[in-house]
């Protein structure tokens, strides 16, 4: 799930940001935010069925051999749309996360970079900027992660009992219900694990990406003409 998602996401982000800046459809300040949101929206749509499969494997302890039967049972009960169950909360979590992440990342990177050109950003600066941006975005979008997890786990319980799935509540209704039952604290359940996961993963991912991109750009510049 992660490999195709990352490839699609970064490729779409770079192309969209270049297009937005080149066509002057938005300012350089907001281009990363718009490109990040659109790239993540497309990626979430493509990867959502795999996300549901991953949740089933973790929540129901389903083996890989049983996975095909489990997916077919879900489709038989809820139709093909059931494979995108949790798409709404996932999009509400990941699209704002991506928009906030890229907006803050470019701002922090520019601040840390100082007068140096943007294409001379060091791996260390990318690492720090990515970690800070990932932390901020993870905190602000945590309530939607809680809703997504509760919805997918509830579906697993329904399938285990082999009963007809109930009507799915809207994301906003679930948010209000969680707040009514557990208070505002309930909307931020799993706060520390999410920060521990998001901050280093964002830092490692973006610094590795920036290093790889600069390496291959330098390699292309040094390549003799006609090769």
MDAnalysis code that builds the backbone (N, CA, C; Angstrom):
import MDAnalysis as mda
import numpy as np

u = mda.Universe.empty(681, n_residues=227, atom_resindex=np.repeat(np.arange(227), 3), trajectory=True)
u.add_TopologyAttr("name", ["N", "CA", "C"] * 227)
u.add_TopologyAttr("resid", np.arange(1, 228))
u.add_TopologyAttr("resname", ["UNK", "UNK", "UNK", "UNK", "UNK", "UNK", "UNK", "UNK", "UNK", "UNK", "UNK", "UNK", "UNK", "UNK", "UNK", "UNK", "UNK", "UNK", "UNK", "UNK", "UNK", "UNK", "UNK", "UNK", "UNK", "UNK", "UNK", "UNK", "UNK", "UNK", "UNK", "UNK", "UNK", "UNK", "UNK", "UNK", "UNK", "UNK", "UNK", "UNK", "UNK", "UNK", "UNK", "UNK", "UNK", "UNK", "UNK", "UNK", "UNK", "UNK", "UNK", "UNK", "UNK", "UNK", "UNK", "UNK", "UNK", "UNK", "UNK", "UNK", "UNK", "UNK", "UNK", "UNK", "UNK", "UNK", "UNK", "UNK", "UNK", "UNK", "UNK", "UNK", "UNK", "UNK", "UNK", "UNK", "UNK", "UNK", "UNK", "UNK", "UNK", "UNK", "UNK", "UNK", "UNK", "UNK", "UNK", "UNK", "UNK", "UNK", "UNK", "UNK", "UNK", "UNK", "UNK", "UNK", "UNK", "UNK", "UNK", "UNK", "UNK", "UNK", "UNK", "UNK", "UNK", "UNK", "UNK", "UNK", "UNK", "UNK", "UNK", "UNK", "UNK", "UNK", "UNK", "UNK", "UNK", "UNK", "UNK", "UNK", "UNK", "UNK", "UNK", "UNK", "UNK", "UNK", "UNK", "UNK", "UNK", "UNK", "UNK", "UNK", "UNK", "UNK", "UNK", "UNK", "UNK", "UNK", "UNK", "UNK", "UNK", "UNK", "UNK", "UNK", "UNK", "UNK", "UNK", "UNK", "UNK", "UNK", "UNK", "UNK", "UNK", "UNK", "UNK", "UNK", "UNK", "UNK", "UNK", "UNK", "UNK", "UNK", "UNK", "UNK", "UNK", "UNK", "UNK", "UNK", "UNK", "UNK", "UNK", "UNK", "UNK", "UNK", "UNK", "UNK", "UNK", "UNK", "UNK", "UNK", "UNK", "UNK", "UNK", "UNK", "UNK", "UNK", "UNK", "UNK", "UNK", "UNK", "UNK", "UNK", "UNK", "UNK", "UNK", "UNK", "UNK", "UNK", "UNK", "UNK", "UNK", "UNK", "UNK", "UNK", "UNK", "UNK", "UNK", "UNK", "UNK", "UNK", "UNK", "UNK", "UNK", "UNK", "UNK", "UNK", "UNK", "UNK", "UNK", "UNK", "UNK", "UNK", "UNK", "UNK", "UNK", "UNK", "UNK"])
u.atoms.positions = np.array([
    [0.831, -1.203, 0.000],
    [0.000, 0.000, 0.000],
    [0.866, 1.253, 0.000],
    [1.917, 1.239, 0.812],
    [2.740, 2.434, 0.982],
    [3.551, 2.759, -0.258],
    [4.084, 1.733, -0.916],
    [4.955, 1.977, -2.076],
    [4.207, 2.672, -3.222],
    [3.073, 2.121, -3.702],
    [2.360, 2.832, -4.771],
    [1.793, 4.164, -4.310],
    [1.344, 4.239, -3.066],
    [0.777, 5.494, -2.558],
    [1.820, 6.606, -2.573],
    [3.037, 6.295, -2.110],
    [4.096, 7.304, -2.060],
    [4.518, 7.729, -3.461],
    [4.631, 6.747, -4.374],
    [5.037, 7.068, -5.753],
    [4.011, 7.971, -6.434],
    [2.732, 7.615, -6.310],
    [1.665, 8.413, -6.923],
    [1.605, 9.807, -6.288],
    [1.708, 9.845, -4.972],
    [1.548, 11.091, -4.223],
    [2.624, 12.116, -4.577],
    [3.896, 11.720, -4.505],
    [4.976, 12.670, -4.750],
    [5.042, 13.089, -6.212],
    [4.800, 12.139, -7.109],
    [4.793, 12.492, -8.532],
    [3.694, 13.513, -8.821],
    [2.488, 13.241, -8.310],
    [1.366, 14.159, -8.530],
    [1.638, 15.518, -7.895],
    [2.222, 15.517, -6.691],
    [2.490, 16.784, -6.005],
    [3.454, 17.656, -6.797],
    [4.564, 17.078, -7.220],
    [5.559, 17.865, -7.955],
    [5.003, 18.402, -9.264],
    [4.268, 17.561, -9.988],
    [3.717, 17.990, -11.272],
    [2.665, 19.084, -11.081],
    [1.808, 18.914, -10.078],
    [0.765, 19.907, -9.819],
    [1.356, 21.238, -9.359],
    [2.357, 21.182, -8.490],
    [2.971, 22.428, -8.009],
    [3.645, 23.182, -9.160],
    [4.357, 22.442, -10.019],
    [5.000, 23.066, -11.176],
    [3.961, 23.681, -12.109],
    [2.855, 22.948, -12.308],
    [1.795, 23.447, -13.195],
    [1.152, 24.708, -12.613],
    [0.829, 24.696, -11.338],
    [0.172, 25.843, -10.706],
    [1.059, 27.078, -10.734],
    [2.347, 26.899, -10.452],
    [3.269, 28.034, -10.478],
    [3.519, 28.509, -11.902],
    [3.634, 27.566, -12.842],
    [3.903, 27.923, -14.225],
    [2.757, 28.661, -14.882],
    [1.510, 28.262, -14.524],
    [0.344, 28.907, -15.106],
    [-0.124, 30.119, -14.303],
    [0.572, 30.396, -13.193],
    [0.212, 31.524, -12.320],
    [-1.225, 31.417, -11.826],
    [-1.668, 30.155, -11.575],
    [-3.024, 29.946, -11.071],
    [-3.139, 30.259, -9.589],
    [-2.009, 30.239, -8.906],
    [-1.988, 30.608, -7.494],
    [-0.590, 31.111, -7.164],
    [-0.439, 31.776, -6.044],
    [0.863, 32.316, -5.668],
    [1.799, 31.184, -5.253],
    [3.107, 31.480, -5.264],
    [4.098, 30.489, -4.854],
    [3.895, 30.070, -3.402],
    [3.302, 30.945, -2.598],
    [3.074, 30.635, -1.189],
    [2.016, 29.556, -1.018],
    [0.935, 29.635, -1.805],
    [-0.183, 28.708, -1.638],
    [-0.167, 27.536, -2.615],
    [0.718, 27.567, -3.596],
    [0.806, 26.459, -4.552],
    [1.093, 25.124, -3.870],
    [2.018, 25.056, -2.888],
    [2.248, 23.786, -2.205],
    [1.003, 23.264, -1.482],
    [0.220, 24.158, -0.892],
    [-0.990, 23.749, -0.183],
    [-2.013, 23.150, -1.141],
    [-2.263, 23.818, -2.267],
    [-3.245, 23.335, -3.236],
    [-2.770, 22.039, -3.887],
    [-1.494, 22.008, -4.288],
    [-0.950, 20.803, -4.927],
    [-0.957, 19.624, -3.969],
    [-0.617, 19.865, -2.711],
    [-0.616, 18.790, -1.719],
    [-2.003, 18.234, -1.477],
    [-2.997, 19.117, -1.411],
    [-4.377, 18.673, -1.183],
    [-4.888, 17.841, -2.357],
    [-4.662, 18.315, -3.587],
    [-5.146, 17.599, -4.765],
    [-4.424, 16.265, -4.947],
    [-3.108, 16.251, -4.716],
    [-2.343, 15.012, -4.850],
    [-2.806, 13.972, -3.841],
    [-3.071, 14.407, -2.620],
    [-3.516, 13.454, -1.593],
    [-4.928, 12.965, -1.867],
    [-5.787, 13.825, -2.389],
    [-7.156, 13.404, -2.695],
    [-7.151, 12.264, -3.719],
    [-6.350, 12.405, -4.762],
    [-6.258, 11.347, -5.752],
    [-5.659, 10.078, -5.188],
    [-4.637, 10.229, -4.357],
    [-3.977, 9.057, -3.773],
    [-4.908, 8.307, -2.829],
    [-5.660, 9.044, -2.000],
    [-6.603, 8.408, -1.074],
    [-7.643, 7.593, -1.832],
    [-8.138, 8.132, -2.935],
    [-9.152, 7.436, -3.727],
    [-8.608, 6.134, -4.304],
    [-7.376, 6.167, -4.785],
    [-6.772, 4.980, -5.396],
    [-6.427, 3.926, -4.343],
    [-5.954, 4.358, -3.185],
    [-5.399, 3.443, -2.186],
    [-6.431, 3.016, -1.136],
    [-7.590, 3.647, -1.099],
    [-8.579, 3.379, -0.047],
    [-8.927, 1.897, 0.129],
    [-9.149, 1.122, -0.947],
    [-9.425, -0.309, -0.742],
    [-8.287, -1.055, -0.047],
    [-7.046, -0.694, -0.362],
    [-5.907, -1.332, 0.294],
    [-5.831, -0.947, 1.768],
    [-6.229, 0.274, 2.078],
    [-6.274, 0.722, 3.475],
    [-7.285, -0.105, 4.268],
    [-8.435, -0.397, 3.645],
    [-9.452, -1.207, 4.305],
    [-8.936, -2.623, 4.528],
    [-8.230, -3.169, 3.545],
    [-7.645, -4.504, 3.676],
    [-6.644, -4.541, 4.821],
    [-5.812, -3.510, 4.909],
    [-4.824, -3.450, 5.994],
    [-5.503, -3.435, 7.360],
    [-6.586, -2.654, 7.472],
    [-7.315, -2.582, 8.737],
    [-7.906, -3.940, 9.110],
    [-8.434, -4.663, 8.120],
    [-8.988, -5.992, 8.379],
    [-7.909, -6.944, 8.883],
    [-6.739, -6.895, 8.257],
    [-5.646, -7.766, 8.666],
    [-5.248, -7.510, 10.121],
    [-5.234, -6.235, 10.510],
    [-4.798, -5.883, 11.855],
    [-5.895, -6.096, 12.903],
    [-7.138, -5.757, 12.555],
    [-8.226, -5.806, 13.532],
    [-8.805, -7.204, 13.710],
    [-8.885, -7.987, 12.619],
    [-9.538, -9.295, 12.670],
    [-8.548, -10.445, 12.661],
    [-7.261, -10.158, 12.600],
    [-6.227, -11.199, 12.552],
    [-6.494, -12.175, 11.412],
    [-6.856, -11.634, 10.261],
    [-7.143, -12.452, 9.083],
    [-5.825, -12.789, 8.396],
    [-5.657, -14.053, 8.006],
    [-4.454, -14.445, 7.281],
    [-4.570, -14.015, 5.824],
    [-3.448, -14.015, 5.124],
    [-3.463, -13.623, 3.714],
    [-4.284, -14.604, 2.883],
    [-4.309, -15.871, 3.294],
    [-5.097, -16.866, 2.566],
    [-6.596, -16.602, 2.699],
    [-7.002, -16.083, 3.854],
    [-8.417, -15.808, 4.107],
    [-8.847, -14.440, 3.587],
    [-7.896, -13.631, 3.149],
    [-8.195, -12.249, 2.801],
    [-9.138, -12.148, 1.612],
    [-8.927, -12.986, 0.582],
    [-9.793, -12.950, -0.594],
    [-11.230, -13.241, -0.243],
    [-11.447, -14.260, 0.610],
    [-12.796, -14.599, 1.053],
    [-13.411, -13.458, 1.840],
    [-12.604, -12.817, 2.674],
    [-13.076, -11.708, 3.507],
    [-13.523, -10.526, 2.637],
    [-12.748, -10.216, 1.611],
    [-13.087, -9.111, 0.716],
    [-14.350, -9.440, -0.079],
    [-14.442, -10.671, -0.581],
    [-15.638, -11.068, -1.331],
    [-16.891, -11.004, -0.466],
    [-16.763, -11.376, 0.805],
    [-17.904, -11.301, 1.723],
    [-18.331, -9.856, 1.947],
    [-17.346, -8.956, 2.046],
    [-17.659, -7.540, 2.241],
    [-18.379, -6.985, 1.021],
    [-17.933, -7.363, -0.174],
    [-18.571, -6.892, -1.406],
    [-19.974, -7.456, -1.523],
    [-20.163, -8.739, -1.132],
    [-21.483, -9.359, -1.194],
    [-22.465, -8.673, -0.249],
    [-21.976, -8.219, 0.896],
    [-22.845, -7.579, 1.888],
    [-23.138, -6.126, 1.533],
    [-22.102, -5.381, 1.153],
    [-22.282, -3.935, 0.970],
    [-22.025, -3.425, -0.423],
    [-21.735, -4.325, -1.384],
    [-21.435, -3.885, -2.740],
    [-20.007, -3.369, -2.848],
    [-19.646, -2.999, -4.074],
    [-18.287, -2.531, -4.308],
    [-17.974, -1.251, -3.542],
    [-19.002, -0.470, -3.245],
    [-18.771, 0.781, -2.500],
    [-18.214, 0.523, -1.110],
    [-18.460, -0.691, -0.577],
    [-17.968, -1.009, 0.762],
    [-16.438, -1.028, 0.818],
    [-15.776, -1.237, -0.334],
    [-14.314, -1.230, -0.354],
    [-13.764, 0.169, -0.111],
    [-14.615, 1.175, -0.302],
    [-14.208, 2.561, -0.045],
    [-14.818, 3.073, 1.254],
    [-15.244, 2.140, 2.117],
    [-15.780, 2.557, 3.416],
    [-14.673, 3.243, 4.214],
    [-14.981, 4.368, 4.766],
    [-13.971, 5.140, 5.480],
    [-13.233, 6.120, 4.588],
    [-13.658, 6.193, 3.287],
    [-13.005, 7.140, 2.379],
    [-13.200, 8.575, 2.864],
    [-14.422, 8.896, 3.299],
    [-14.716, 10.258, 3.751],
    [-13.832, 10.696, 4.899],
    [-13.818, 9.941, 6.029],
    [-12.944, 10.327, 7.137],
    [-11.464, 10.311, 6.761],
    [-11.073, 9.350, 5.900],
    [-9.671, 9.300, 5.481],
    [-9.311, 10.542, 4.675],
    [-10.199, 10.933, 3.750],
    [-9.945, 12.138, 2.957],
    [-9.943, 13.383, 3.849],
    [-10.863, 13.432, 4.814],
    [-10.914, 14.579, 5.720],
    [-9.693, 14.645, 6.630],
    [-9.066, 13.488, 6.853],
    [-7.829, 13.468, 7.630],
    [-6.617, 13.775, 6.763],
    [-6.510, 13.093, 5.620],
    [-5.278, 13.142, 4.834],
    [-5.158, 14.371, 3.936],
    [-6.291, 14.839, 3.381],
    [-6.215, 15.999, 2.482],
    [-5.823, 17.266, 3.250],
    [-6.497, 17.605, 4.379],
    [-6.020, 18.751, 5.162],
    [-4.607, 18.531, 5.705],
    [-4.303, 17.269, 6.105],
    [-2.954, 16.962, 6.593],
    [-1.919, 17.332, 5.533],
    [-2.184, 16.892, 4.300],
    [-1.248, 17.150, 3.214],
    [-1.130, 18.644, 2.912],
    [-2.272, 19.335, 2.886],
    [-2.254, 20.775, 2.621],
    [-1.460, 21.517, 3.700],
    [-1.737, 21.198, 4.959],
    [-1.026, 21.843, 6.067],
    [0.456, 21.472, 6.072],
    [0.717, 20.206, 5.777],
    [2.098, 19.725, 5.806],
    [2.963, 20.460, 4.790],
    [2.522, 20.508, 3.530],
    [3.353, 21.141, 2.500],
    [3.451, 22.651, 2.688],
    [2.357, 23.271, 3.125],
    [2.388, 24.719, 3.372],
    [3.420, 25.049, 4.447],
    [3.341, 24.333, 5.591],
    [4.268, 24.590, 6.689],
    [5.688, 24.150, 6.350],
    [5.802, 23.056, 5.600],
    [7.133, 22.567, 5.245],
    [7.886, 23.595, 4.412],
    [7.221, 24.153, 3.406],
    [7.888, 25.146, 2.560],
    [8.231, 26.407, 3.346],
    [7.330, 26.804, 4.269],
    [7.608, 27.992, 5.082],
    [8.794, 27.767, 6.012],
    [8.782, 26.631, 6.736],
    [9.864, 26.333, 7.681],
    [11.179, 26.141, 6.934],
    [11.129, 25.451, 5.804],
    [12.343, 25.221, 5.018],
    [12.925, 26.556, 4.536],
    [12.051, 27.462, 4.079],
    [12.517, 28.775, 3.617],
    [13.142, 29.565, 4.754],
    [12.548, 29.443, 5.946],
    [13.069, 30.163, 7.117],
    [14.428, 29.603, 7.538],
    [14.541, 28.271, 7.556],
    [15.799, 27.643, 7.957],
    [16.883, 27.808, 6.892],
    [16.467, 27.871, 5.639],
    [17.415, 27.973, 4.529],
    [18.100, 29.331, 4.476],
    [17.379, 30.378, 4.916],
    [17.940, 31.716, 4.870],
    [18.117, 32.197, 3.442],
    [19.244, 32.811, 3.153],
    [19.457, 33.388, 1.813],
    [19.857, 32.368, 0.745],
    [20.093, 31.117, 1.147],
    [20.520, 30.127, 0.156],
    [19.395, 29.806, -0.828],
    [19.730, 29.453, -2.083],
    [18.696, 29.074, -3.063],
    [17.913, 27.858, -2.597],
    [16.663, 27.760, -3.087],
    [15.792, 26.659, -2.670],
    [16.343, 25.304, -3.061],
    [17.072, 25.229, -4.189],
    [17.571, 23.935, -4.650],
    [18.845, 23.505, -3.936],
    [19.280, 24.285, -2.922],
    [20.460, 23.929, -2.144],
    [20.096, 23.593, -0.699],
    [18.896, 23.137, -0.493],
    [18.451, 22.768, 0.850],
    [19.177, 21.505, 1.302],
    [19.729, 21.533, 2.501],
    [20.459, 20.370, 3.011],
    [19.486, 19.319, 3.520],
    [19.975, 18.096, 3.673],
    [19.155, 17.000, 4.197],
    [18.713, 17.308, 5.623],
    [19.600, 17.928, 6.402],
    [19.271, 18.264, 7.788],
    [18.122, 19.249, 7.889],
    [18.130, 20.272, 7.034],
    [17.046, 21.252, 7.029],
    [15.739, 20.595, 6.616],
    [15.783, 19.750, 5.599],
    [14.578, 19.032, 5.164],
    [14.048, 18.140, 6.280],
    [14.937, 17.501, 7.010],
    [14.542, 16.614, 8.106],
    [13.823, 17.386, 9.206],
    [14.410, 18.502, 9.620],
    [13.812, 19.303, 10.702],
    [12.480, 19.909, 10.247],
    [12.459, 20.484, 9.045],
    [11.230, 21.088, 8.534],
    [10.132, 20.047, 8.371],
    [10.491, 18.861, 7.896],
    [9.500, 17.791, 7.746],
    [8.943, 17.320, 9.074],
    [9.806, 17.191, 10.078],
    [9.340, 16.763, 11.397],
    [8.394, 17.768, 12.038],
    [8.741, 19.055, 11.954],
    [7.881, 20.107, 12.521],
    [6.537, 20.156, 11.788],
    [6.584, 20.138, 10.480],
    [5.354, 20.221, 9.680],
    [4.470, 19.009, 9.913],
    [5.075, 17.814, 9.986],
    [4.301, 16.606, 10.233],
    [3.633, 16.609, 11.591],
    [4.310, 17.145, 12.594],
    [3.732, 17.213, 13.944],
    [2.513, 18.125, 13.974],
    [2.636, 19.305, 13.388],
    [1.521, 20.265, 13.365],
    [0.322, 19.681, 12.624],
    [0.560, 19.108, 11.456],
    [-0.529, 18.555, 10.656],
    [-1.186, 17.367, 11.350],
    [-0.397, 16.528, 12.015],
    [-0.939, 15.347, 12.699],
    [-1.850, 15.745, 13.853],
    [-1.473, 16.767, 14.602],
    [-2.287, 17.212, 15.737],
    [-3.628, 17.759, 15.257],
    [-3.597, 18.591, 14.221],
    [-4.813, 19.253, 13.762],
    [-5.799, 18.305, 13.080],
    [-5.322, 17.197, 12.547],
    [-6.209, 16.274, 11.825],
    [-6.493, 14.993, 12.603],
    [-6.043, 14.909, 13.845],
    [-6.234, 13.687, 14.637],
    [-7.698, 13.269, 14.810],
    [-8.654, 14.204, 15.059],
    [-10.053, 13.767, 15.221],
    [-10.577, 12.959, 14.038],
    [-10.188, 13.277, 12.837],
    [-10.651, 12.523, 11.665],
    [-10.025, 11.133, 11.608],
    [-8.821, 11.001, 12.145],
    [-8.193, 9.682, 12.225],
    [-8.947, 8.799, 13.210],
    [-9.404, 9.388, 14.309],
    [-10.189, 8.639, 15.299],
    [-11.494, 8.141, 14.676],
    [-12.180, 8.995, 13.927],
    [-13.433, 8.612, 13.271],
    [-13.203, 7.492, 12.268],
    [-12.158, 7.611, 11.452],
    [-11.872, 6.590, 10.441],
    [-11.626, 5.225, 11.086],
    [-10.845, 5.216, 12.148],
    [-10.531, 3.955, 12.819],
    [-11.777, 3.340, 13.440],
    [-12.593, 4.147, 14.102],
    [-13.804, 3.623, 14.730],
    [-14.755, 3.050, 13.687],
    [-14.879, 3.727, 12.549],
    [-15.797, 3.258, 11.507],
    [-15.336, 1.924, 10.924],
    [-14.061, 1.783, 10.650],
    [-13.569, 0.558, 10.040],
    [-13.559, -0.600, 11.029],
    [-13.258, -0.325, 12.303],
    [-13.306, -1.380, 13.310],
    [-14.745, -1.837, 13.537],
    [-15.704, -0.896, 13.535],
    [-17.111, -1.249, 13.683],
    [-17.579, -2.150, 12.549],
    [-17.110, -1.868, 11.334],
    [-17.454, -2.719, 10.198],
    [-16.920, -4.133, 10.400],
    [-15.703, -4.233, 10.943],
    [-15.132, -5.551, 11.197],
    [-15.953, -6.344, 12.195],
    [-16.464, -5.666, 13.233],
    [-17.294, -6.350, 14.224],
    [-18.603, -6.831, 13.613],
    [-19.188, -6.020, 12.750],
    [-20.432, -6.400, 12.073],
    [-20.213, -7.611, 11.185],
    [-19.097, -7.613, 10.436],
    [-18.827, -8.737, 9.549],
    [-18.563, -10.011, 10.335],
    [-17.922, -9.883, 11.506],
    [-17.637, -11.057, 12.324],
    [-18.933, -11.700, 12.820],
    [-19.956, -10.891, 13.083],
    [-21.246, -11.414, 13.542],
    [-22.133, -11.848, 12.392],
    [-21.699, -11.544, 11.143],
    [-22.432, -11.918, 9.931],
    [-23.862, -11.369, 9.941],
    [-23.977, -10.118, 10.292],
    [-25.280, -9.460, 10.252],
    [-25.222, -8.367, 9.204],
    [-26.382, -7.880, 8.819],
    [-26.451, -6.826, 7.822],
    [-25.874, -5.545, 8.400],
    [-24.963, -4.896, 7.679],
    [-24.359, -3.673, 8.206],
    [-25.387, -2.569, 8.399],
    [-25.326, -1.845, 9.533],
    [-26.281, -0.758, 9.774],
    [-25.976, 0.438, 8.898],
    [-26.901, 1.385, 8.898],
    [-26.691, 2.617, 8.147],
    [-25.480, 3.361, 8.715],
    [-24.620, 3.826, 7.823],
    [-23.384, 4.484, 8.240],
    [-23.665, 5.942, 8.575],
    [-23.272, 6.349, 9.782],
    [-23.443, 7.736, 10.189],
    [-22.434, 8.619, 9.473],
    [-22.785, 9.890, 9.315],
    [-21.872, 10.822, 8.673],
    [-20.680, 11.090, 9.588],
    [-19.632, 11.602, 8.989],
    [-18.419, 11.893, 9.744],
    [-18.678, 12.929, 10.827],
    [-19.438, 13.973, 10.496],
    [-19.698, 15.026, 11.465],
    [-20.553, 14.506, 12.617],
    [-21.500, 13.603, 12.329],
    [-22.316, 13.020, 13.398],
    [-21.460, 12.177, 14.331],
    [-20.532, 11.414, 13.760],
    [-19.626, 10.609, 14.579],
    [-18.725, 11.492, 15.440],
    [-18.267, 12.601, 14.882],
    [-17.444, 13.522, 15.669],
    [-18.221, 14.070, 16.862],
    [-19.479, 14.445, 16.615],
    [-20.307, 14.963, 17.719],
    [-20.583, 13.875, 18.755],
    [-20.801, 12.642, 18.298],
    [-21.083, 11.543, 19.222],
    [-19.871, 11.237, 20.096],
    [-18.683, 11.222, 19.480],
    [-17.471, 10.958, 20.254],
    [-17.251, 12.052, 21.291],
    [-17.505, 13.296, 20.899],
    [-17.322, 14.411, 21.830],
    [-18.338, 14.350, 22.960],
    [-19.579, 13.920, 22.643],
    [-20.609, 13.819, 23.676],
    [-20.298, 12.693, 24.665],
    [-19.746, 11.594, 24.155],
    [-19.487, 10.433, 25.017],
    [-18.171, 10.545, 25.783],
    [-17.140, 11.094, 25.143],
    [-15.806, 11.091, 25.755],
    [-15.213, 12.481, 25.942],
    [-15.964, 13.514, 25.534],
    [-15.438, 14.860, 25.631],
    [-14.441, 15.161, 24.523],
    [-13.892, 16.355, 24.581],
    [-12.920, 16.755, 23.559],
    [-11.705, 15.837, 23.573],
    [-11.381, 15.296, 24.741],
    [-10.243, 14.383, 24.862],
    [-10.420, 13.155, 23.980],
    [-11.678, 12.716, 23.818],
    [-11.939, 11.539, 22.990],
    [-11.604, 11.767, 21.528],
    [-11.715, 13.002, 21.064],
    [-11.382, 13.321, 19.671],
    [-9.887, 13.241, 19.403],
    [-9.098, 13.265, 20.478],
    [-7.645, 13.215, 20.328],
    [-7.058, 11.956, 20.960],
    [-7.867, 10.893, 20.958],
    [-7.380, 9.608, 21.450],
    [-6.225, 9.135, 20.574],
    [-5.205, 8.574, 21.192],
    [-4.041, 8.135, 20.437],
    [-3.120, 9.272, 20.035],
    [-3.204, 10.387, 20.776],
    [-2.425, 11.581, 20.431],
    [-0.928, 11.280, 20.373],
    [-0.398, 10.709, 21.460],
    [1.045, 10.486, 21.533],
    [1.536, 9.481, 20.483],
    [0.860, 8.317, 20.321],
    [1.328, 7.394, 19.271],
    [1.311, 8.012, 17.872],
    [0.294, 8.830, 17.586],
    [0.226, 9.447, 16.251],
    [1.369, 10.431, 16.041],
    [1.714, 11.212, 17.081],
    [2.824, 12.153, 16.963],
    [4.141, 11.396, 16.814],
    [4.299, 10.335, 17.617],
    [5.527, 9.543, 17.553],
    [5.687, 8.909, 16.175],
    [4.570, 8.563, 15.551],
    [4.627, 7.973, 14.212],
    [4.819, 9.049, 13.139],
    [4.041, 10.133, 13.226],
    [4.001, 11.118, 12.139],
    [5.286, 11.934, 12.036],
    [5.799, 12.416, 13.164],
    [6.945, 13.330, 13.122],
    [8.184, 12.691, 12.487],
    [8.651, 11.542, 12.996],
    [9.853, 10.964, 12.360],
    [9.606, 10.434, 10.957],
    [8.406, 9.882, 10.708],
    [8.148, 9.338, 9.371],
    [8.120, 10.456, 8.329],
    [7.495, 11.593, 8.666],
    [7.480, 12.733, 7.742],
    [8.885, 13.288, 7.535],
    [9.654, 13.343, 8.629],
    [11.017, 13.875, 8.533],
    [11.891, 12.982, 7.656],
    [11.824, 11.668, 7.882],
    [12.644, 10.725, 7.108],
    [12.206, 10.713, 5.653],
    [10.889, 10.711, 5.431],
    [10.368, 10.616, 4.073],
    [10.783, 11.830, 3.237],
    [10.581, 13.036, 3.764],
    [10.830, 14.227, 2.961],
    [12.331, 14.469, 2.778],
    [13.145, 14.170, 3.797],
    [14.586, 14.372, 3.646],
    [15.171, 13.370, 2.655],
    [14.681, 12.131, 2.692],
    [15.126, 11.134, 1.718],
    [14.693, 11.516, 0.319],
    [13.466, 12.008, 0.205],
    [12.933, 12.421, -1.092],
    [13.721, 13.593, -1.673],
    [13.967, 14.601, -0.845],
    [14.711, 15.774, -1.306],
    [16.141, 15.390, -1.697],
    [16.763, 14.504, -0.923],
    [18.117, 14.068, -1.249],
    [18.128, 13.314, -2.581],
    [17.169, 12.388, -2.753],
    [17.091, 11.627, -3.997],
    [16.825, 12.519, -5.196],
    [15.950, 13.497, -5.026],
    [15.615, 14.397, -6.132],
    [16.822, 15.246, -6.532],
    [17.520, 15.801, -5.546],
    [18.688, 16.624, -5.856],
    [19.811, 15.784, -6.467],
    [19.942, 14.545, -5.999],
    [20.977, 13.657, -6.537],
    [20.740, 13.379, -8.021],
    [19.510, 13.041, -8.375],
    [19.227, 12.708, -9.765],
    [19.196, 13.952, -10.657],
    [18.813, 15.099, -10.093],
    [18.893, 16.336, -10.865],
    [20.339, 16.673, -11.192],
    [21.214, 16.493, -10.209],
    [22.641, 16.744, -10.440],
    [23.205, 15.748, -11.450],
    [22.750, 14.508, -11.354],
    [23.200, 13.480, -12.290],
    [22.768, 13.804, -13.712],
    [21.548, 14.312, -13.866],
    [21.037, 14.675, -15.191],
    [21.790, 15.871, -15.778],
    [22.141, 16.820, -14.918],
    [22.893, 17.990, -15.402],
    [24.297, 17.607, -15.895],
    [24.883, 16.612, -15.218],
    [26.232, 16.199, -15.563],
    [26.281, 15.208, -16.719],
    [25.104, 14.696, -17.119],
    [25.065, 13.718, -18.207],
    [25.433, 14.401, -19.525],
    [26.314, 13.809, -20.329],
    [26.677, 14.416, -21.616],
    [25.479, 14.511, -22.544],
    [25.430, 15.529, -23.380],
    [24.331, 15.691, -24.332],
    [24.287, 14.517, -25.300],
    [23.080, 14.094, -25.649],
    [22.899, 12.983, -26.579],
    [22.822, 11.639, -25.891],
    [22.935, 11.608, -24.527],
    [22.856, 10.345, -23.777],
    [21.600, 10.332, -22.925],
])
